[in-house]
Amino acid sequence: MAKTRLNDKQSKKQKICVIGAVAGGASFVTRARRLSEKAEIIMFDRGPHVSFASCGLPYYVGNVIPEESELLMVKPEDFRGMYNIEVRLFSEVISVDRKNKQITVRDVQKGKEYTESYDTLVIATGSQPVRPKLPGIDLPGIFTLRSIPDSNQIKKWIKDNNVKEAVVVGGGLIGLEMTENLTGLGVSVTIVEMLPHVIPFFDPEMAVRVHGNLKGKGVKLNMNTSVKGFSLDEASHRIKVMTEPDKKIICDMVILSIGSRPEVKLARDAGLEIGDLGGVRVNEQMQTSDVSIYAVGDVVESRDIVTGEWALSLLSGPASRQARIAADAVFGRNRTFRGIQATAACRIFDADIASTGVSETNLKRYAKRGNIIPYETVYLITPNHADYYPGSSMIFMKLIFSPQDGKILGAQAIGAGGVEKRIDVIAMAIQMGGTVYDMEEAELCYAPQFGAAKDVVNIGGMAASNILRGDIPTVHWDDINFSENYLLDVREADEFKEAHIEGSFNAPFSIFRQYLDKLDKDKKIYVFCNQGKMAYFACRILLQNGFDCVDIIGGFRTYQARERLKR
Ligand SMILES: Cc1cc2nc3c(=O)[nH]c(=O)nc-3n(C[C@H](O)[C@H](O)[C@H](O)COP(=O)(O)OP(=O)(O)OC[C@H]3O[C@@H](n4cnc5c(N)ncnc54)[C@H](O)[C@@H]3O)c2cc1C
């Protein structure tokens, strides 16, 4: 029978202290125990819970998850019983003495302080929601959401104050999830967002597509608006939210969801290296600038695998994976963390949204700083499964790729089903350094309920590959001169009648060949349809008939999204 061979680090007894007992901390300790039966492992958390599902908090507030206990994934006693790991709750680590390798812990219930020595220390302190020092920020009824006690306070406030109207500040994932859950409780929600659109990590013309879904559920949107402060409305004793541009919104409750910052006080005070984004700097084995101290999860900065930039992840998946890498490193296994790529998903009412990799907005930002990554984009609109099978719905996708070698850089998608599956496939392709040609060739599941013989992923790859192979010249709306360029709209006549670009010419694709002798061969023709497919077909016909033409990437829908953002 094969014997498990232990290396020196696994067979030696060492004492490991872990600060933070949720995604990163809990994943670290369990992996560590599987690698070493000998290690003494103590995990501290200042809060009352260990390993709870923070991602479920908005749904607990909304009673979709009815019981608090359902958020608790492992009980403290299970850590002792199943893993021989000591968990100390209500135990805040207040300082790290690197020289003597010890931490000072405060028992937050009894107020007592004591020290604990370590051979290895792991910092998994997570992040804290941003709570800016605005006038009135400490008024009762203004909440952030990070913990189970936060959610219980929000639930109590809603009940005790019969909350009817709420303002959610920030249209990111947590803001949107809270919007959905509050709406489900019968609360009327107004979102206040500084950007022109919700979902800050999406490109504007994609994100703006969910505005309709939100408005359809009665959510009021105040985009391009920032909060200046809060006060108590004298007449109604409700909260007054003051905004810039000048506006006052009266409500019963405010949820602040304007981002999170790595909780680095301990690390900073201990003199560990902190990066420009405010996270602890670690190497590929999650080791900090002190070889005896590791850090994982929201508290660290990691390299983005697409751009090579330092980035914060603030997501559960990377926290768990980093924890596993760190545990392996502590016990002498030479694995390295590949980096992060911002793969995230969210459901907001009937829209699923997901993305992976880098956005065009960030590529432009990095380029301004000198990190120029050439890119091209395609947009597609494709059914999530064979449209002859009942229940299919459209997926809108934007794919960003390198025009040099076709490497996939990022993807964003919105739809009513099957969105996260496509983004997951592309996420894996990105991690493997995949190209749009790989997407084109990917063999994916197909039965009518799940996909199509040409899946959304394949079609994205095909659309991009067509451009790279020179089958179709393309142009972006930004590069069009609306008064001079000859715009050819190949959408159907009824669609053209409903809305069109002033001065454009309509040649419906269903009868497109009838129009060939009406088109001007001496002019460059700028062709577009709704999203790109019919324009591509039309361009192929035109090119083979001697016309000079280009396909406008993103089509009429992207044009409309751009117009909406200007309003
Ligand atoms: C409402 C909400 C929804 C989310 N939804 C998703 C989602 O759908 N998908 C996703 O991937 N991610 C989601 N996240 C993010 C995800 O929860 C975090 O990325 C993940 O929990 C990070 O794990 P972590 O271990 O680094 O930090 P945390 O989970 O924040 O744990 C850190 C712990 O450290 C403790 N701590 C901090 N300082 C000390 C100290 N000095 N002494 C003792 N203890 C200390 C804290 O009390 C805390 O319990 C969501 C987060 C929130 C708040």
The ligand as an ORCA input file, in Angstrom:
! r2SCAN-3c Opt
* xyz 0 1
  C     -23.400     41.684      0.907
  C     -22.264     40.997      0.230
  C     -22.506     40.204     -0.880
  C     -21.441     39.573     -1.529
  N     -21.716     38.789     -2.617
  C     -20.701     38.144     -3.227
  C     -20.963     37.269     -4.318
  O     -22.118     37.077     -4.721
  N     -19.905     36.654     -4.906
  C     -18.619     36.827     -4.447
  O     -17.698     36.213     -4.992
  N     -18.350     37.644     -3.422
  C     -19.356     38.309     -2.797
  N     -19.080     39.117     -1.730
  C     -17.672     39.330     -1.334
  C     -17.178     38.217     -0.439
  O     -18.029     38.073      0.651
  C     -15.770     38.549      0.019
  O     -14.948     38.706     -1.098
  C     -15.199     37.455      0.893
  O     -15.988     37.256      2.024
  C     -13.780     37.830      1.322
  O     -13.305     36.909      2.234
  P     -12.205     37.311      3.297
  O     -11.942     36.089      4.095
  O     -11.080     37.971      2.624
  O     -12.869     38.433      4.200
  P     -14.210     38.415      5.038
  O     -15.155     37.421      4.541
  O     -14.656     39.826      5.118
  O     -13.744     37.978      6.484
  C     -12.882     38.777      7.242
  C     -13.150     38.512      8.706
  O     -12.059     39.048      9.434
  C     -12.532     39.567     10.642
  N     -11.539     40.523     11.150
  C     -11.121     41.660     10.545
  N     -10.189     42.256     11.288
  C     -10.001     41.483     12.398
  C      -9.175     41.580     13.535
  N      -8.332     42.579     13.684
  N      -9.256     40.616     14.461
  C     -10.116     39.581     14.322
  N     -10.926     39.448     13.257
  C     -10.867     40.383     12.308
  C     -13.853     40.199     10.272
  O     -14.688     40.309     11.396
  C     -14.391     39.202      9.254
  O     -15.237     38.270      9.866
  C     -20.122     39.750     -1.052
  C     -19.883     40.540      0.072
  C     -20.936     41.155      0.719
  C     -20.679     42.016      1.925
*
